[in-house]
């Protein structure tokens, strides 16, 4: 911003000053350079107060950087002494325990390098392992009248005056007839393939390898059944009379509805009729809960839920 000091103001101020020092001080206060004062101590003549006033812009004063203020030596010493006193007042913690570091005498073997081989994950079967054998006995056994004498039936025969040609006996379960196991290899049962394989081995261990007839199919058994690959399968043949048939299948309940390999209701009704006419009973082991079974399926054949809630007593209740 330009200065508002006029030459007339400077002249009036110099007239009031008495000494050369006061005049130099006045020039400095009014914004004039101290060099304007001659070395002899006399001030250069300036126009009188009656002369024309000319606006003089004072040059900006020179600014010199202020030196950094350093604290006196006694103040710095007091600060160091105060910090030292605070440090000495802090309590020192005592170590609770000091253990020596034992260096191994032998070099530590590094971990093996990772490979592309994958270790199989632990398998959790659908049945409780401790209950599986009892459930299978209840499902594949056939009840035959070879137990103790049926006293109530014998009394009823005598009371009606009928001749006793043969003593009536109580039915007992037996597995001497063996079992035909039909394993569904369709796309809907693919998530349960490992359970199918392990359960088939348990059936062989419970019933006996020579009494177990295994067959694989896709969709329904009548589309082709065989003990090997799909291209080796032939037309389904029911087992000999009296041998039960166990199905490891969802009976077309799972999988996409547009799947052409999915078994239909008519096909399963025809299959159950074929097995029944051959004198064999059939039961299905389904991996789906009973809440998803349609009514036609439960009325067609006995169904047992293939999960951890199934016990031998529950399986026996569903069987005829």
C-alpha positions as CSV (number, residue, x, y, z in Angstrom):
1,X,0.0,0.0,0.0
2,X,1.6,3.5,-0.9
3,X,2.7,5.8,1.9
4,X,0.4,8.7,3.0
5,X,3.3,10.9,4.4
6,X,3.8,14.2,2.6
7,X,6.9,16.3,2.4
8,X,5.2,19.1,4.4
9,X,4.7,16.6,7.2
10,X,8.4,15.8,7.2
11,X,9.3,19.5,7.3
12,X,7.0,20.3,10.3
13,X,8.4,17.3,12.2
14,X,12.0,18.4,11.6
15,X,11.3,21.9,12.8
16,X,10.1,20.5,16.1
17,X,13.2,18.3,16.5
18,X,16.0,19.8,18.5
19,X,19.0,17.6,17.8
20,X,20.4,15.7,14.8
21,X,19.6,12.4,16.6
22,X,15.9,13.4,17.0
23,X,15.8,14.5,13.3
24,X,17.2,11.1,12.2
25,X,14.7,9.3,14.4
26,X,11.9,11.4,12.9
27,X,13.0,10.5,9.4
28,X,13.1,6.8,10.3
29,X,9.7,6.9,11.9
30,X,8.2,8.7,8.9
31,X,9.5,6.0,6.6
32,X,12.5,7.8,5.1
33,X,15.9,6.0,4.8
34,X,18.3,7.0,7.5
35,X,20.8,7.6,4.8
36,X,19.0,10.8,3.9
37,X,20.8,12.4,6.9
38,X,24.2,13.7,5.9
39,X,27.4,12.5,7.6
40,X,27.9,16.0,9.1
41,X,24.7,15.6,11.0
42,X,22.9,18.3,8.9
43,X,19.6,17.6,7.2
44,X,19.3,18.4,3.5
45,X,17.1,21.4,2.8
46,X,13.6,20.5,1.9
47,X,10.9,22.7,0.4
48,X,9.2,25.0,2.8
49,X,5.7,24.6,4.1
50,X,4.3,27.0,1.6
51,X,5.7,25.2,-1.4
52,X,3.9,22.6,-3.4
53,X,3.5,19.3,-1.7
54,X,4.8,16.3,-3.6
55,X,3.7,12.8,-2.6
56,X,6.8,10.8,-1.7
57,X,6.5,7.0,-1.5
58,X,8.8,5.6,1.2
59,X,10.8,2.6,0.2
60,X,9.9,-0.6,2.0
61,X,12.1,-1.2,5.1
62,X,14.6,-3.9,4.8
63,X,13.8,-7.0,6.9
64,X,16.6,-9.0,8.4
65,X,16.0,-12.6,9.7
66,X,15.9,-12.7,13.4
67,X,18.5,-15.0,15.0
68,X,17.2,-18.1,16.7
69,X,16.8,-17.7,20.4
70,X,18.7,-20.3,22.3
71,X,17.8,-20.9,25.9
72,X,20.4,-19.9,28.4
73,X,22.8,-22.6,29.6
74,X,21.3,-22.7,33.1
75,X,17.7,-23.3,31.7
76,X,18.8,-26.2,29.6
77,X,20.6,-27.7,32.5
78,X,17.5,-27.4,34.7
79,X,15.4,-29.2,32.0
80,X,17.8,-32.1,31.8
81,X,17.9,-32.4,35.6
82,X,14.1,-32.4,35.7
83,X,13.8,-35.2,33.1
84,X,16.4,-37.2,34.9
85,X,14.4,-36.9,38.2
86,X,11.2,-38.1,36.5
87,X,12.9,-41.1,35.0
88,X,14.4,-42.1,38.4
89,X,10.9,-42.0,40.0
90,X,9.4,-44.6,37.6
91,X,9.1,-48.1,39.2
92,X,11.2,-50.8,37.6
93,X,9.4,-54.1,36.6
94,X,10.9,-57.4,37.7
95,X,10.9,-60.3,35.3
96,X,8.6,-63.1,36.2
97,X,10.6,-65.8,34.7
98,X,13.8,-66.1,32.6
99,X,14.1,-69.2,30.5
100,X,17.3,-70.2,28.7
101,X,17.1,-70.7,25.0
102,X,18.2,-74.2,24.1
103,X,19.9,-74.5,20.8
104,X,19.1,-77.8,19.0
105,X,22.0,-80.1,18.8
106,X,20.9,-81.5,15.4
107,X,19.7,-79.4,12.5
108,X,15.9,-79.1,12.1
109,X,14.6,-80.9,9.1
110,X,12.5,-78.7,6.8
111,X,8.9,-79.4,5.9
112,X,8.4,-81.5,2.7
113,X,7.7,-79.6,-0.4
114,X,4.1,-79.4,-1.5
115,X,3.0,-81.8,-4.2
116,X,0.0,-82.0,-6.6
117,X,-1.4,-85.0,-4.8
118,X,-4.5,-84.4,-2.6
119,X,-5.2,-86.3,0.5
120,X,-8.8,-87.6,0.7
121,X,-11.0,-85.8,3.1
122,X,-12.4,-87.7,6.0
123,X,-15.8,-89.3,5.1
124,X,-18.8,-88.9,7.3
125,X,-21.3,-91.6,6.3
126,X,-25.0,-91.0,6.2
127,X,-25.7,-93.7,8.8
128,X,-24.3,-93.6,12.3
129,X,-21.4,-96.1,12.0
130,X,-22.3,-97.9,15.2
131,X,-25.9,-98.5,14.1
132,X,-25.3,-99.4,10.4
133,X,-25.1,-103.2,11.0
134,X,-28.3,-103.4,13.0
135,X,-30.1,-101.2,10.4
136,X,-29.0,-103.5,7.5
137,X,-30.1,-106.6,9.4
138,X,-33.5,-105.2,9.9
139,X,-33.8,-104.2,6.2
140,X,-32.4,-107.3,4.4
141,X,-33.7,-110.0,6.8
142,X,-36.7,-112.1,5.9
143,X,-39.1,-113.3,8.6
144,X,-39.8,-117.0,8.5
145,X,-41.9,-119.1,10.9
146,X,-39.0,-121.0,12.5
147,X,-39.1,-119.7,16.1
148,X,-40.7,-121.0,19.2
149,X,-44.1,-122.6,19.2
150,X,-46.9,-120.0,18.9
151,X,-49.0,-121.0,21.9
152,X,-51.9,-118.6,21.3
153,X,-52.2,-119.9,17.7
154,X,-52.1,-123.5,18.8
155,X,-54.8,-122.9,21.5
156,X,-57.0,-121.2,18.9
157,X,-56.7,-124.2,16.6
158,X,-57.6,-126.7,19.3
159,X,-60.5,-124.6,20.5
160,X,-62.1,-124.7,17.1
161,X,-61.7,-128.4,16.8
162,X,-59.3,-128.3,13.9
163,X,-56.6,-130.9,13.5
164,X,-53.0,-129.9,14.3
165,X,-51.1,-131.0,11.2
166,X,-48.1,-128.8,12.0
167,X,-47.1,-126.8,15.1
168,X,-47.4,-123.1,14.5
169,X,-44.2,-121.2,15.2
170,X,-43.3,-117.6,15.8
171,X,-41.6,-115.7,12.9
172,X,-37.9,-115.0,13.3
173,X,-35.6,-112.9,11.0
174,X,-33.0,-114.7,8.8
175,X,-30.5,-113.6,6.2
176,X,-29.9,-117.0,4.6
177,X,-31.9,-116.0,1.5
178,X,-29.3,-113.3,0.7
179,X,-30.2,-109.9,-0.9
180,X,-30.1,-108.3,-4.3
181,X,-28.7,-104.7,-4.0
182,X,-29.5,-102.4,-6.9
183,X,-27.4,-99.2,-6.9
184,X,-28.6,-96.2,-8.7
185,X,-25.7,-94.5,-10.7
186,X,-27.8,-91.7,-12.2
187,X,-26.8,-88.0,-12.0
188,X,-29.1,-87.3,-9.1
189,X,-27.3,-89.9,-6.9
190,X,-23.8,-88.9,-7.8
191,X,-23.3,-86.9,-4.5
192,X,-24.0,-90.1,-2.6
193,X,-21.7,-92.4,-4.7
194,X,-19.1,-92.8,-1.9
195,X,-21.9,-93.7,0.6
196,X,-23.3,-96.3,-1.9
197,X,-19.9,-98.0,-2.3
198,X,-19.2,-98.1,1.5
199,X,-22.7,-99.3,2.3
200,X,-22.4,-102.1,-0.3
201,X,-19.2,-103.3,1.4
202,X,-21.0,-103.2,4.8
203,X,-23.8,-105.3,3.3
204,X,-21.4,-107.9,2.1
205,X,-19.8,-108.0,5.6
206,X,-23.1,-108.4,7.3
207,X,-24.9,-110.8,5.0
208,X,-21.9,-112.6,3.4
209,X,-20.2,-112.0,0.1
210,X,-21.7,-115.1,-1.5
211,X,-25.2,-114.1,-0.7
212,X,-25.1,-110.5,-2.0
213,X,-26.0,-109.9,-5.7
214,X,-25.1,-106.4,-6.7
215,X,-26.3,-104.6,-9.8
216,X,-25.9,-101.0,-11.1
217,X,-28.4,-99.0,-13.2
218,X,-29.4,-95.5,-14.2
219,X,-32.9,-94.2,-14.1
220,X,-34.7,-97.5,-13.4
221,X,-33.4,-101.1,-13.3
222,X,-35.5,-102.1,-16.3
223,X,-33.4,-99.8,-18.5
224,X,-30.4,-102.0,-18.0
225,X,-28.8,-103.6,-14.9
226,X,-25.4,-105.2,-14.5
227,X,-22.5,-105.6,-12.1
228,X,-20.1,-103.6,-14.3
229,X,-19.8,-100.6,-16.5
230,X,-22.9,-99.1,-18.3
231,X,-22.1,-100.6,-21.7
232,X,-22.1,-104.2,-20.1
233,X,-25.6,-103.9,-18.6
234,X,-28.5,-106.0,-19.8
235,X,-32.2,-106.4,-19.2
236,X,-33.2,-106.7,-15.6
237,X,-33.9,-110.1,-14.2
238,X,-35.6,-110.5,-10.7
239,X,-33.8,-112.7,-8.2
240,X,-34.9,-116.1,-7.1
241,X,-38.1,-116.3,-5.1
242,X,-37.8,-115.2,-1.5
243,X,-34.7,-113.1,-1.9
244,X,-35.3,-109.5,-0.9
245,X,-34.4,-106.6,-3.1
246,X,-32.7,-103.4,-1.7
247,X,-32.7,-100.2,-3.7
248,X,-30.1,-97.5,-3.1
249,X,-31.9,-94.9,-5.0
250,X,-34.0,-91.7,-4.8
251,X,-36.6,-93.2,-7.2
252,X,-36.4,-90.1,-9.4
253,X,-37.0,-87.6,-6.6
254,X,-33.7,-85.6,-7.1
255,X,-32.0,-84.1,-10.0
256,X,-33.3,-81.8,-12.7
257,X,-36.8,-82.5,-14.0
258,X,-35.7,-82.3,-17.6
259,X,-33.1,-85.1,-17.2
260,X,-34.0,-87.8,-19.7
261,X,-32.4,-90.5,-17.4
262,X,-34.7,-89.7,-14.5
263,X,-37.1,-92.5,-13.7
264,X,-40.8,-91.9,-14.0
265,X,-43.6,-93.0,-11.7
266,X,-45.0,-95.5,-14.3
267,X,-41.6,-97.1,-14.7
268,X,-41.2,-97.6,-11.0
269,X,-44.7,-99.0,-10.6
270,X,-43.9,-101.5,-13.4
271,X,-40.6,-102.5,-11.7
272,X,-42.2,-103.1,-8.3
273,X,-44.9,-105.2,-9.8
274,X,-42.3,-107.3,-11.6
275,X,-40.4,-108.0,-8.4
276,X,-43.5,-108.7,-6.4
277,X,-44.8,-111.2,-8.9
278,X,-41.4,-113.0,-8.7
279,X,-42.1,-113.6,-5.0
280,X,-39.6,-111.1,-3.7
281,X,-40.0,-108.2,-1.4
282,X,-38.5,-104.8,-2.2
283,X,-37.4,-101.9,0.0
284,X,-35.8,-98.6,-0.9
285,X,-33.2,-96.6,0.9
286,X,-33.6,-92.9,0.1
287,X,-31.2,-90.1,0.9
288,X,-34.0,-87.6,1.2
289,X,-36.1,-87.0,4.3
290,X,-39.7,-88.4,4.6
291,X,-41.1,-84.9,4.2
292,X,-40.1,-84.9,0.5
293,X,-41.6,-88.3,-0.4
294,X,-44.7,-88.1,-2.5
295,X,-47.8,-90.1,-1.6
296,X,-47.5,-92.4,-4.6
297,X,-44.0,-93.4,-3.6
298,X,-44.8,-94.3,0.0
299,X,-47.8,-96.3,-1.1
300,X,-45.8,-98.2,-3.7
301,X,-43.0,-99.7,-1.6
302,X,-41.5,-99.4,1.9
303,X,-39.1,-96.5,2.2
304,X,-36.3,-95.9,4.8
305,X,-34.6,-92.6,5.3
306,X,-30.9,-92.7,4.7
307,X,-29.6,-90.3,7.3
308,X,-28.4,-90.1,10.9
309,X,-31.9,-90.1,12.4
310,X,-32.6,-93.7,11.3
311,X,-32.2,-96.5,13.8
312,X,-32.9,-100.2,13.5
313,X,-36.2,-99.9,15.3
314,X,-37.4,-97.1,12.9
315,X,-36.3,-99.1,9.9
316,X,-38.2,-102.2,11.2
317,X,-41.4,-100.2,11.6
318,X,-41.4,-99.1,8.0
319,X,-40.9,-102.6,6.7
320,X,-43.9,-104.9,6.2
